[in-house]
Amino acid sequence: MRLGVEAALVDGELIPGDVSIEDGRVEAVGLSNGGSGIAAPGFVDLQVNGFAGVDLMAADRDGYARVGEALLETGTTAFQPTFVTAPEDAHTEALRAMPENGIGPRVIGAHLEGPFLSPKRLGVHDSSGLASPDIALLRRLLDAGNVSQVTLAPELPGAFELIDELVSRGIAVSAGHTDATAAEAHLAFDRGVRTVTHLFNAMRHSTPRDPSIALAALARADVIVQVIVDLHHVASDTVMVAWQAAKHRFALVTDAAPAAGMGDGEFVLGGRRIEAADGVVRGPEGQLAGSALTMIEAVRNLHGLGIALEDALRAAGEVPARVVRRRDLGRLVPGAPADVVILDDRLEVRRVLVDGGERVAR
């Protein structure tokens, strides 16, 4: 099957020509007699708390199916359901309810954003669900479902034991909701933390003499930074500073709340009431509570700041896939699964394929 496109993003480079698909995999790229539009690897979103009105902490199979279909419409073909801080039983129930396939996009695994977070940097998370680093609790959570990423505050006493456990299991460890200094951050990065959750948000503030974990992450060539580019969480100038420091390790994430894809209104996230207004989602005390962002909007926003399209697309696919060590995702090369988003010249999603099967066609 030919896709009928004029170019394809192949390992960060736009290659002129069409793409062929065979048995659910990319067969060839750069073929003559193409058509219109750009084929890119399907987007990989590492942080989806909810979507289309559904809170994934409390979702059943039908809720996941609704989220899956809505994500496909925005070009996302793989994602991590993200569970905010909550008591153990709530996390366990959410992990057990998470399907592994059959909802449209690939479910990579759960992203546990808590409960081992700093009480100083909670954001909208409910403090009643916080827990000090506890290896027995961590193991019980990991046994409850497929976990692919854990966000924790590495400066907390006992956090290194959790990091060691996660690294030994091949689970991505991310630093987030943290009050870590730069020195504490470097110790964590040396220990195996290789990414940070929503850079600059819910982190100790940086100053010239106290750069904190945010600037420490940008200074490290071995740390991938995850950034919410809705231009509300991080100002455009700050996005550009992060991009200049970490171009090849800059991962777009949405941190999508149930408001994503729904417009303004009231929703529930992790049992707490949130409100979306003018594209910004806030919690009961006015703090940011995830976003209403989609991955295609994040790509457009980053490209709109002057970033080359091929680089913006790479930040939405290949780079986030590297966080969870999924080299089969985020790449459009011969032999790779045919998870593809096709965009027109206005960066509108026209078609989406998963395993070569067409899931969206406009």
Secondary structure, 3 states (H helix, E strand, C coil): CECCCCEEEECCEEEECEEEEECCEEEEEEECCCCCCEEEECEEEEEECEECCEEHHHCCHHHHHHHHHHHHHCCEEEEEEEEECCCHHHHHHHHHHCCCCCCCCEECCEEEECCCCCHHHCCCCCHHHCCCCCHHHHHHHHHHCCEEEEEECCCCCCHHHHHHHHHHCCCEEEECCECCCHHHHHHHHHHCCCEECCCCCCECCCCCCCCHHHHHHHHCCCCEEEEECCCCCCCHHHHHHHHHHHHHHEEEECCECCCCCCCCEEEEECCEEEEEECCEEECCCCCECCECCCHHHHHHHHHHCCCCHHHHHHHHCHHHHHHCCCCCCCCCCCCCECCEEEECCCCCEEEEEECCEEEEEC
